[in-house]
Amino acid sequence: MKLRATTELTPGMVIGKDVYTDSGLLVLNAGDPVTEEAVKMLRSNKVNFVSIREPEDAIEENDYLDSKELTYNAKLKENPEFKEFKKAFAEKAFELRKLYGDIISGNLKEDLIVSSKRIVNSLQSSLKGTPVLDAVINADDSQDATFVHALDAALIATQLAKWLKFTPEEVEIAGVCGLLYDIGKVTIPSSILGSPRKLTDDQYDVVKQHPQSGYDILKKVVDDDRILNATLQHHEKCDGSGYPNGLIGNEIDKYAKLITIVDAYDAITSQRAYRDDQSPFQVAEIYEMEGYQKYDTGYIMTFLDHMVRSHVGDWCMLSDGTRAKIVMINPRSLSRPVVADGERFIDLSKNKTLTIVKIV
């Protein structure tokens, strides 16, 4: 598949992966043809990039894995320690469901921050060395998406805060922000939140109210501005294109800036049926094509740099079916490292016809 700007789409192309809005709402399904109406839908929902099927997508996995070895993610899923993490993840999703219920009903029996820290810390302990981004991509998808998303966000926010060298106390607060910031979505009718169709303008306006709704819910039980601002501002963008208040740059709380990146990442990778087919380098390319302007530059570059560098030395599959080893990251183009196919080195920043489509 190839990532293309919405402005480049032409009739006859085919959507490669389900297309979602920033809020996680489905716009188009994988396999849908590109039509003039489809392009209008994408533009009206402010979707700038989509995956388009390419001829090489017909290549079967066994064509490049002669020994039929498992992919990286498949191997991880077979790891006994990771299976224990998945069990813990499911347990924490159930615990979080109860916590959300207690928040909404006003029946909290313990300080919310204390309760939230306990969930996040327990889940972190269950990782036992599994890289966070790998863990959330392969985490339990049998639970309600709301709680899976919150646990994903808590883990990623904690890790990003560590990468950004936040203090230990700030790292804990970042995790709490990740666990709670999207609680406002419980106020969105399921007919809208789970709609398989393009939302009407009125429905989208309802969706855009969830940061304020979440803020109003948490304001009753929390007096920490870091958590409240992360909840209210997590859809604000540094270039002023976000909502609900169109804030720019330093007007946005630093925890909200962090959560904005976490939220966008989990939205990009939340298509769980397709996660095995989405490499971290494809994720990095999406951010690069947006030009980074939406995010705090220091935060997003730190996040992407750690994400891709963790795969140096790993084997990958290129878009033409070639199996290669990732040998060096290009700091000017994080999505396009240097890879080695035997004794042949391929600089993907210069060879624009190839992309990394899978870590194997």
N, C-alpha and C positions, 0 to 999 in steps of 0.2 A: 504494500500500500504506500501511497505517497501523500504527504500533507500538502494541501493546496489552499491558497487564499480564496475566500468566497468570490472575490472579484475575478478569479481565473476560471471559474467553473463554466462549462459549456454543456448544452443538452447532449445526451448520449453517455455521459460519464455515469459511474455507479458509486454510490456511497459505500465506503469500505467498513466503517464502524458506526454504531449508533451515535447520533449527535445530540449532545445535551447543552443546555444553557449553563451559565455560571452558577445558577441555583440548583443545578442537577435535574432539570426537567427535560424530558425527551422531545426533540424537535423532528428528527428524521431517523428511520431505522436503517441498519446495515442492509444493503441490497436494494434500497430505493433508488430509482433512476433520478438523475439530475434533470429537473425541468425548470422552466421559468418561474413557476409557482414555488418550487422548492427553494430556489435562490432567494425569492422574496421572503419566504419564511425564515431563512437563515439570517438575512439582513435585518428583518424586523425584530429578531431575537438577539441581535448584536453578536452573532456567531461569525468570527472572522476567518477561521480555518477549519477544514474538515479533512478526513482521510478518504482518499479516492482509490478504488481498486485499480491495480496495474496488471498487465499480462503475467508478470512473474508470480503473482499471488496464487496462481494455479499450482505452483510447485508444492509437492507434498513433503511433509517433514522428513519422511524416510529417504527422500532423494538426496538429502545432504547429511543425514546421520546414518552412514552405512552400517554401523553396528547397532542401530536402533537404540542408542543410549538415551537416557532420559534427559530432558532439558533441565536447566538450572532450577527452575521453579518446581518441576516435578520431583527432582531429587530432594529439594527442601521439604516438600510435603510428605515424603517418606521418612524423614528424620524423626526418630522417637522424641527428641527434645522439642521439636516443632509441634508434634502432635499434642504434647502436654501444653504448649502455649495455646493451641487452638481450643483445647478444653477449658483453659483458664479464661480465654477470650469470651467463650460462650457464657461462662459463669458470670463474668463481669458485665456482659450485655444485659443479662437478667437483673443483676444488681442495679445497674444504671437505670433500667426501666422503672424499678421501684423508686429510686431516688428522684427521677423526674416526676413520678406520680405524687410523691410526698411534697415536692416543691410546688406543684400546681395546686394541690389540695390544702397547702398550708400545714401539713402534718409532720414537718421536719422534727426529728427527735435529737438531732445532733447538729453542730455547726456545719454549714454546707461546705465550707472550704476544707474542713477536717475530713468530712466524708469523701469529698472529691479527691483529695490528696491520697487517701487510703486506696481508692480504686486505681488511680494512675500508678502509684508506687507498686502495688501488688501486680499489676499487669506488666510493668517494666521488669520486675523481678522474674516473671515467668518467661521472659525472652531468652535468658540464659545464653547470651552471646549471639543470638540471631540478629543480623542487621535490621534495624527498625523498618526501613523502607521495603525490604524484602518480606518482612513479617506482615505488614499491613496489606501488601498486595495479595498475599496468600491466606489472609485471615478468614475466619468463619463467615460464610455468606448466607447461612441459614437463618440468621436473626433478622429482626426488623432493621431496615436500612438506616433509620434514624439513629439507632444506638450503635450500629457498626461504624457509621460515619463518625460519631462522637468519640468512640474509642480509638479509631484510626487517628483522628485529629489530635487527641491528647498525646498519643505516642509520638507523632511526628513533631508536634509543637515542642514537646520536651526535648527531643533530639536537636531540633533546629536551635533552640535556646542554648543548648550546650555548645553547639558549633559556633554560635555567636558570642560565646564566652560570657553569658549572663551569670550572675552570682547563683549559688545553689538555691537560695530562696526565690530568686526570680525564675529559675528553671521550674521550680515547683508550681509557681503561679502560672507560668506559660502552659503547663500541663492542665491545670484547672480551667484555664481559658479555653483550651481545646475541647475539654469535656463538656463545657456548658454553653459555648457561644451560640450554638444553633438551636437552642431550646425553643426559640420563637416559632420554629417550624411546626410545633405541635398545635399551633393555632390555625394552621392552613388546612382547609377542608381536604380530606383524602381524595375527593373527586378532582381537585386541582393538582395536589402534590403528586398523585400517581397517574395523572392523565397521560395517555399515550399519544395524544394529539397536540397540535400547536395550540398554545394558550391564546385566548383573546386578550386584548389590551386590558380589559377589566380584570381578568384572572391574573395577569402578570402584575397588575397593580396590587392585588391581594398578596401575592408572593413577596413583593418588595416591602411589605409591611413587617416581615418577620424579624428584622433586626430591632426595630422599635418595640415589637411585642415581646421579644426576648429580654430586652432591657427592662421593660415594665415588670415582667415576671420576676427577674432576679433582683431588681431594686428593692423588693419587699423583704428579701432574705439575706442580701449581701450589701455591704457598704464599702467594698473595695473598688475604687475607680478603675483599676487596671482590668478587672474582670468585666465590669460594666461597660467600659469603653470598647473592649475587644468584642463584646456582644453587639453593641450599637453600631460600631464602625467596620465590621469585618467585610462589608461589601464596598467600602470606600476605596478609591484608587488614587495613587499619588499624582496622577495626571488630571484629577478632577472628574473623571468619567464615572465614578461610582455613585452609590446611594447609601443612605437616604438624604445626605446633606451636601453631596458634591465637594467634600473636603479635598484639600491638596497637601502634598508634602508633609511638613512638620505640624500641620493641623491635626494629623492622624496620630493617635496614641501608638507608642512603639509595640505594644502587645497586639494591637489591631493590625499593624503592618505585618507582624509575624503570622498572625492567624489568617490574613488574606492570602498569603503564599500557601499556607497549609490547606486552606479551603480550596484554592484553585488546583493544587496538586491532587487532592483526593477526588475532586470532580473529574479531572482528566483521567485518572486511573480507576474510577469507580465502576466502570463497565466490566463487572467481574467476569462475565462470560468471555471477555476478550482480553483479560489481563495478561494471560500467558503470551499473548501476541504483541504486547506493547513494551518496547524496550525503554530503559531510562533515557536513552539518547533521543528517542522520538519525543519523549516528554520535554527534554531540554530544548529540542528544536521548536516546539510550540512557543515556549517562552522567548526564544531568540527571535522568532518571526514577529512576535508582538513588540519587539524592541525594548523590552524591560521597563518601558516608561510607566507602566501601571504599578510597579512595585518599588519598594525601597531598594536602591541599587546594591548597597552593601549586603542587605539581607538575601536578596534573590541570587546574587552571585555566589555567596557563601553556600547557600542551599544547593544550587546546581553543581558547583564545584565538588562538594562532598559526594553528591549523588553519583556523578559519573566517575570520579576517581576511585570509588570503591570497586569498580569493575575492571581496573587495569589488571591484566593477567588472565582475565576470563576469556572463554571462547564465545564467539557470537556468530549469528547468521546474517549475512548481507542480503540485500534485496534481490540479488541475482542468484541466491542459493548457495553462494560460497561460504564455507566455514572458515573463519579466521580468528586470530587471537588479538585482543586489544593490547597494544604495547605502549601507547603514549597519548596523553590528553592534550588537545590543542586549546590553550587558554583563551584564544580569540574566537574559537568556535567550539564550544564545549560539546555540542551534539555530533561533531565530526572529528573523532580521534584518528590516530594512525593505527592501522591494523596490519597483521602479518598473515599472509597465506603461504605457508612454507617459508621459502627464502624471499618471497616477493612482498615488499612493503607497499601498502596502499594508504595514501594520505587522503582521507575522505573530505578534508576541507578543500582539496583541489579537484578530486573526482566527485563531481556533484551528481553523477548518475546513480551512485550507490548510497545506501543508508543502512544502518544497523537496525534490523527488525526484531531480533530476539537474542537474549543471552542464553547460551546453551552450556 
